[in-house]
């Protein structure tokens, strides 16, 4: 794969890490909540410890600004 899109909760399975390692670029979608930047920093720190700094250039960061509306709650 050239690109994969990740919308992660809070964990990374071995299969996910394997797939991420095969990709040249990874689009990471994060929410616009105040803690999202902190969580992204923790993810990058974790990957840096596992694989070194080569991971930092793989990510394209996207902020999902969609708010949970009444319509969204009815559709899920």
ChimeraX commands (.cxc) that place a marker at each C-alpha (Angstrom):
marker #1 position 0.00,0.00,0.00 radius 0.5
marker #1 position 1.09,3.56,-0.63 radius 0.5
marker #1 position -1.41,5.05,1.82 radius 0.5
marker #1 position -3.64,3.80,4.60 radius 0.5
marker #1 position -6.08,5.86,6.66 radius 0.5
marker #1 position -6.24,5.25,10.42 radius 0.5
marker #1 position -8.99,6.34,12.76 radius 0.5
marker #1 position -7.66,4.84,15.96 radius 0.5
marker #1 position -9.32,4.50,19.31 radius 0.5
marker #1 position -6.50,3.98,21.77 radius 0.5
marker #1 position -4.62,0.83,20.92 radius 0.5
marker #1 position -2.44,-0.64,18.20 radius 0.5
marker #1 position -2.57,-4.32,17.38 radius 0.5
marker #1 position 0.48,-6.11,15.99 radius 0.5
marker #1 position -1.30,-6.49,12.64 radius 0.5
marker #1 position -1.93,-2.73,12.50 radius 0.5
marker #1 position 1.71,-1.95,13.29 radius 0.5
marker #1 position 2.83,-4.39,10.61 radius 0.5
marker #1 position 0.60,-2.75,8.00 radius 0.5
marker #1 position 1.73,0.73,9.06 radius 0.5
marker #1 position 5.36,-0.33,8.71 radius 0.5
marker #1 position 4.73,-1.32,5.06 radius 0.5
marker #1 position 3.32,2.08,4.11 radius 0.5
marker #1 position 5.24,5.06,2.89 radius 0.5
marker #1 position 2.64,7.58,4.15 radius 0.5
marker #1 position -0.06,7.28,6.81 radius 0.5
marker #1 position -3.00,9.66,7.18 radius 0.5
marker #1 position -3.90,9.93,10.86 radius 0.5
marker #1 position -7.37,11.33,11.56 radius 0.5
marker #1 position -7.77,12.89,14.97 radius 0.5
marker #1 position -10.72,14.64,16.56 radius 0.5
marker #1 position -10.73,18.34,17.34 radius 0.5
marker #1 position -10.96,17.61,21.08 radius 0.5
marker #1 position -8.29,19.27,23.25 radius 0.5
marker #1 position -6.77,15.92,24.23 radius 0.5
marker #1 position -6.29,14.77,20.61 radius 0.5
marker #1 position -2.94,16.51,20.21 radius 0.5
marker #1 position -1.71,15.00,23.46 radius 0.5
marker #1 position -2.79,11.51,22.35 radius 0.5
marker #1 position -1.11,11.98,18.96 radius 0.5
marker #1 position 2.09,12.98,20.73 radius 0.5
marker #1 position 1.92,9.83,22.85 radius 0.5
marker #1 position 1.41,7.72,19.71 radius 0.5
marker #1 position 4.43,9.24,17.99 radius 0.5
marker #1 position 6.54,8.82,21.12 radius 0.5
marker #1 position 5.52,5.14,21.35 radius 0.5
marker #1 position 6.35,4.51,17.68 radius 0.5
marker #1 position 9.65,6.34,18.08 radius 0.5
marker #1 position 10.59,3.99,20.93 radius 0.5
marker #1 position 9.62,0.93,18.89 radius 0.5
marker #1 position 11.03,1.83,15.49 radius 0.5
marker #1 position 13.06,5.03,15.69 radius 0.5
marker #1 position 12.42,8.44,14.20 radius 0.5
marker #1 position 11.69,7.18,10.65 radius 0.5
marker #1 position 7.98,7.14,11.58 radius 0.5
marker #1 position 7.71,10.91,12.02 radius 0.5
marker #1 position 7.92,11.55,8.27 radius 0.5
marker #1 position 5.28,8.94,7.43 radius 0.5
marker #1 position 2.31,10.77,8.96 radius 0.5
marker #1 position -0.10,13.26,7.44 radius 0.5
marker #1 position -2.31,14.65,10.21 radius 0.5
marker #1 position -5.97,15.40,9.57 radius 0.5
marker #1 position -8.39,16.91,12.10 radius 0.5
marker #1 position -11.99,15.64,11.92 radius 0.5
marker #1 position -14.10,18.69,12.78 radius 0.5
marker #1 position -17.48,16.99,12.37 radius 0.5
marker #1 position -19.59,17.47,15.48 radius 0.5
marker #1 position -21.95,14.86,16.89 radius 0.5
marker #1 position -25.37,16.21,15.91 radius 0.5
marker #1 position -28.92,14.95,16.42 radius 0.5
marker #1 position -28.83,13.62,12.84 radius 0.5
marker #1 position -25.63,11.65,13.57 radius 0.5
marker #1 position -27.16,10.02,16.67 radius 0.5
marker #1 position -30.23,8.88,14.71 radius 0.5
marker #1 position -28.09,7.32,11.98 radius 0.5
marker #1 position -25.91,5.21,14.25 radius 0.5
marker link #1:1,2 radius 0.2
marker link #1:2,3 radius 0.2
marker link #1:3,4 radius 0.2
marker link #1:4,5 radius 0.2
marker link #1:5,6 radius 0.2
marker link #1:6,7 radius 0.2
marker link #1:7,8 radius 0.2
marker link #1:8,9 radius 0.2
marker link #1:9,10 radius 0.2
marker link #1:10,11 radius 0.2
marker link #1:11,12 radius 0.2
marker link #1:12,13 radius 0.2
marker link #1:13,14 radius 0.2
marker link #1:14,15 radius 0.2
marker link #1:15,16 radius 0.2
marker link #1:16,17 radius 0.2
marker link #1:17,18 radius 0.2
marker link #1:18,19 radius 0.2
marker link #1:19,20 radius 0.2
marker link #1:20,21 radius 0.2
marker link #1:21,22 radius 0.2
marker link #1:22,23 radius 0.2
marker link #1:23,24 radius 0.2
marker link #1:24,25 radius 0.2
marker link #1:25,26 radius 0.2
marker link #1:26,27 radius 0.2
marker link #1:27,28 radius 0.2
marker link #1:28,29 radius 0.2
marker link #1:29,30 radius 0.2
marker link #1:30,31 radius 0.2
marker link #1:31,32 radius 0.2
marker link #1:32,33 radius 0.2
marker link #1:33,34 radius 0.2
marker link #1:34,35 radius 0.2
marker link #1:35,36 radius 0.2
marker link #1:36,37 radius 0.2
marker link #1:37,38 radius 0.2
marker link #1:38,39 radius 0.2
marker link #1:39,40 radius 0.2
marker link #1:40,41 radius 0.2
marker link #1:41,42 radius 0.2
marker link #1:42,43 radius 0.2
marker link #1:43,44 radius 0.2
marker link #1:44,45 radius 0.2
marker link #1:45,46 radius 0.2
marker link #1:46,47 radius 0.2
marker link #1:47,48 radius 0.2
marker link #1:48,49 radius 0.2
marker link #1:49,50 radius 0.2
marker link #1:50,51 radius 0.2
marker link #1:51,52 radius 0.2
marker link #1:52,53 radius 0.2
marker link #1:53,54 radius 0.2
marker link #1:54,55 radius 0.2
marker link #1:55,56 radius 0.2
marker link #1:56,57 radius 0.2
marker link #1:57,58 radius 0.2
marker link #1:58,59 radius 0.2
marker link #1:59,60 radius 0.2
marker link #1:60,61 radius 0.2
marker link #1:61,62 radius 0.2
marker link #1:62,63 radius 0.2
marker link #1:63,64 radius 0.2
marker link #1:64,65 radius 0.2
marker link #1:65,66 radius 0.2
marker link #1:66,67 radius 0.2
marker link #1:67,68 radius 0.2
marker link #1:68,69 radius 0.2
marker link #1:69,70 radius 0.2
marker link #1:70,71 radius 0.2
marker link #1:71,72 radius 0.2
marker link #1:72,73 radius 0.2
marker link #1:73,74 radius 0.2
marker link #1:74,75 radius 0.2
marker link #1:75,76 radius 0.2
view
